[in-house]
Amino acid sequence: MKKDTVHWADVIAEEVLKRGEKHIIATGITPSGPIHIGNLREIITADAISRALLEKGADARLIYIADTYDPLRTLYQFLPEKFKEHVGKPLSEIPDPEGCCENYAEHFLTPFLDALDELGIEIEVIRADEVYKRGDYVDAIKTALSHRDDIAKIIDDVSGKRTSKNWSPFNPICKKCGRMNSTVVREYKGDSVYYSCECGEEGEVKMAGGGKLTWRVDWPARWKIFNVTIEPFGKDHAVSGSSYDSGKRIAREIYSYEPPYPVPFEHIIFKGRGKMSSSKGVVVSIGDILEVLPPEVVRYLIIKTKPEKHIEFDPGLPLLNLVDEYDGMEENDRVFELSSIKEGKRLKIPFRHLVNAVQIARGDFHQLLEVLRRSGYDTSDEEGIKIRAKKAERWIEKFAPSFVKFEVKEELPDVELSPSQKEGLKILSDRLGREWKADELHNEIYKIAEEIEMDPKDLFRAIYLSLLGSESGPRAGWFLLSLDREFLKKRFREVEKR
């Protein structure tokens, strides 16, 4: 894809510019559990659109509304049993499950915001609990309560379901038990809402901080409050009868506000496990993925695919290809431009080879540089190599299939080789004195096997057994050139004598 090819973010930018030059792109995630790579699709999609708009001279602002005032909906599997007492309370009013942050919401929000910095995403963070307590929603709450029946009819029409007679667009927080999922609005006067709670409490709360609009009303209300003009959101909100359908009508009919340009996106699928979900434990956290992938490659994973197409995420071998695919792109490629960050660096060393090299070097950086030099790679960017090598090590630790892992044995493994395998290794040892390219040496192994009329698989097996103690390993030509030649000759001579 070249620079003059139109990217999906450019198409969206051109569409929304027909509506005007000033835009606010909103995203929002409830920090009820570990925020995972699936959640990143919303943020990175929004950021790509923001970049495209800014490049076209628009006045564009990117905001992230953290839904910190949402209730804890259930006792998630990662929570201790004692947290059952907090179900129904706002996330910002629940203690941190590990005691390291100000509250429950911040525990999951903090690492996510750190990741956004690393990903080069400049975003204005708005915490829902702060804006509710500050009173920014008071007018929207009054409007919703005064149009309760109209909103209920819209939701009924759109969803095909019937709202209960006690339904209210506003959920008060009980002053006694602290929950908002067990209260019923009895009446409202001025800035006050009067409620009863399942716990037996009856009381009064102020609209400013005393509760929260229910989701189907909160969403269109925030569009008007924050002047949102564009918003990406998961496809589940976009299906017929969903919250965007009702939100559009509530925005227009109740709040007299034109709904934002919608950008529905498909989910990121964790290969073999389905849609990522914190509540179900089907996640790869953003922190985990940034430990193994450069941030610009994480962006590339999402930006290269149109929002309406799902992304299959496989943290195994396909990640190696993803890094090398990004590193091989031309700088005038539009996807590369939207994926890049100021601090990003590319290496001309394939990530797949680096994975092998760090295992040969076994944590010794100077040895790693030597291994790379033997393979013919430029090692002048030592800092870049160090960063990538650390990511390669973490990938091996976290995601590498067992057959990718290996260890070069310091001593000859206790293996039995046939006379023909020993002969093949002797010939290979004699020929290592020449200067080889990796692919040439790899092909030479086939030629040696042909010369002595043996199955090439047996010769490859002999190489791996004598060096690794296993029957398979990295591609032999590249692997052998990564090792010291004198070490190889000595090892193959030992095999011959055994």
Buried (B, 14 or more C-beta within 10 A) or exposed (E): BEEEEEBBBBEBBEEBBEEEEEBBBBBBBBBBBBBBBBBBBBBBBBBBBBBBBBBEEBEBBBBBBBBBBBBBEEBBEEBEEEBEEBBBBBBBBBEBBEEEBEBBBBBBBBBBBEBBEBBBBEBEEBBBBBBBBEBBBBBBBBBBBEBBEBBBBBBBEBBEEEBEEEBBBBBBBBBEBBBBBBBBBBEBEEBEBBBBBEEEBBBBBBBBBBBBBBBBBBBBBBBBBBBBBBBBBBBEBBEEEBBBBBBBBBBBBBBEBEBBBBBBBBBBBBEEBEBBBBEEEBBBBBBBBBBBBBBBBBBBBBBBBEBEEBBEBBBEBEBBEBBBBBBEBEEEBBBBBBBBBEEBBBBEBBBBBBBBBBBBBEEEBEBBBBBBEBBEBEBEBEEBBEBBBBBBBBBBEEBBEEEBEBEBBEEBBEBEBEEBBBBBBBBBBEBBEEEBEBEEBBEBBEEBBEEBEBEBEBBBBBBBBBBBBBEBBBBBBBBBBBBEBEEBBEBBBEBEEE
